[in-house]
Amino acid sequence: MDTRLLSEVVRRVFSKPTTRRYPKERRIVPKDFRGRVSWNKDTCIFCMLCAVNCPTNAIRINREKKTWSIDIGKCIHCGRCHDVCPTKPKSVYNTDKFELSDYDKGGFKLEFKK
């Protein structure tokens, strides 16, 4: 056996692992992380700019029923919806949630009512 290989094996056996022990050790997300999109019903004016500028058509707005919905399965977290929102504070924003798995497709569709 090569001595370099043996020394590498011994060094790795006694070193700290490079991976995290998920879910016990959670990852700390950076400040400007673009996670799951959410909506603030109090500031939304239903201008539809977020839905029009969404490249994947993940956002749906119904002005009559005052509903806002997003299909997380289609969302690519580009941040356009947040960038074009004219309200202060923004009605559409990215959260720090990145664990978006689900057993059912229906879990990806979020609907909010005003």
C-alpha positions as CSV (number, residue, x, y, z in Angstrom):
1,M,0.0,0.0,0.0
2,D,1.2,3.5,-0.8
3,T,2.4,5.4,2.2
4,R,0.7,8.6,1.0
5,L,-2.6,6.8,0.9
6,L,-2.1,5.3,4.3
7,S,-1.2,8.6,5.9
8,E,-4.2,10.2,4.2
9,V,-6.5,7.5,5.6
10,V,-5.1,7.9,9.1
11,R,-5.4,11.7,9.0
12,R,-9.1,11.5,7.8
13,V,-10.1,9.0,10.5
14,F,-9.1,11.4,13.3
15,S,-10.3,14.6,11.7
16,K,-13.6,16.4,12.0
17,P,-16.2,15.4,9.3
18,T,-16.6,18.0,6.5
19,T,-20.4,17.3,6.3
20,R,-23.1,18.6,8.6
21,R,-25.2,16.2,10.7
22,Y,-28.5,17.3,9.2
23,P,-31.1,17.9,10.6
24,K,-29.4,18.2,14.0
25,E,-27.0,20.8,12.6
26,R,-28.9,23.4,10.6
27,R,-27.3,25.5,7.9
28,I,-27.1,29.2,8.6
29,V,-28.3,31.1,5.5
30,P,-26.7,34.3,4.2
31,K,-28.3,37.7,4.6
32,D,-29.6,38.0,1.0
33,F,-30.6,34.4,0.6
34,R,-33.6,33.8,-1.7
35,G,-35.6,31.1,-0.2
36,R,-39.4,30.3,-0.4
37,V,-41.5,33.3,-1.6
38,S,-44.1,34.7,0.7
39,W,-46.7,37.4,0.6
40,N,-47.8,40.2,2.9
41,K,-51.6,40.7,2.6
42,D,-51.5,44.0,4.5
43,T,-49.4,45.9,1.9
44,C,-50.5,44.2,-1.3
45,I,-52.3,46.5,-3.8
46,F,-53.0,43.7,-6.3
47,C,-51.1,45.5,-9.1
48,M,-50.2,42.1,-10.6
49,L,-46.6,43.2,-11.4
50,C,-45.3,40.1,-9.6
51,A,-47.4,37.7,-11.7
52,V,-46.7,39.5,-15.0
53,N,-42.9,39.5,-14.3
54,C,-42.7,35.9,-13.1
55,P,-40.7,34.0,-15.8
56,T,-42.3,30.6,-14.9
57,N,-45.9,31.8,-14.3
58,A,-45.7,30.5,-10.8
59,I,-47.8,33.4,-9.3
60,R,-51.5,33.7,-9.8
61,I,-53.6,36.7,-8.6
62,N,-57.4,37.0,-8.5
63,R,-58.4,40.6,-8.0
64,E,-62.1,39.9,-7.4
65,K,-61.6,37.3,-4.8
66,K,-58.5,39.1,-3.4
67,T,-56.4,35.9,-3.5
68,W,-52.7,35.5,-4.3
69,S,-51.2,32.0,-5.0
70,I,-47.8,30.6,-5.9
71,D,-46.7,27.2,-7.1
72,I,-43.5,26.5,-5.3
73,G,-42.7,23.7,-7.7
74,K,-42.5,26.1,-10.6
75,C,-40.7,28.9,-8.7
76,I,-37.0,29.3,-9.6
77,H,-36.4,31.9,-6.8
78,C,-35.1,34.5,-9.2
79,G,-36.4,37.4,-7.1
80,R,-38.1,39.3,-9.9
81,C,-41.4,39.4,-8.0
82,H,-39.7,41.1,-5.1
83,D,-37.8,43.5,-7.3
84,V,-40.9,44.8,-9.2
85,C,-43.2,45.1,-6.2
86,P,-43.9,48.8,-5.8
87,T,-45.1,48.8,-2.2
88,K,-43.1,49.8,0.8
89,P,-42.5,47.4,2.6
90,K,-42.6,44.8,-0.2
91,S,-45.7,42.6,-0.5
92,V,-43.7,39.8,-2.1
93,Y,-40.5,38.7,-0.4
94,N,-38.1,35.8,-0.1
95,T,-37.9,34.0,3.2
96,D,-34.9,32.0,4.6
97,K,-36.8,28.7,4.2
98,F,-35.1,26.4,1.8
99,E,-36.5,23.0,2.9
100,L,-39.2,22.7,0.3
101,S,-39.7,18.9,-0.2
102,D,-43.1,17.3,0.1
103,Y,-44.7,14.0,-0.6
104,D,-47.7,15.4,-2.5
105,K,-47.7,17.9,-5.4
106,G,-50.6,19.8,-3.7
107,G,-48.2,20.8,-1.0
108,F,-46.4,23.1,-3.5
109,K,-49.3,25.3,-4.1
110,L,-49.8,28.0,-1.5
111,E,-52.8,30.3,-1.6
112,F,-53.3,33.4,0.5
113,K,-56.5,35.5,1.0
114,K,-56.7,39.1,2.0
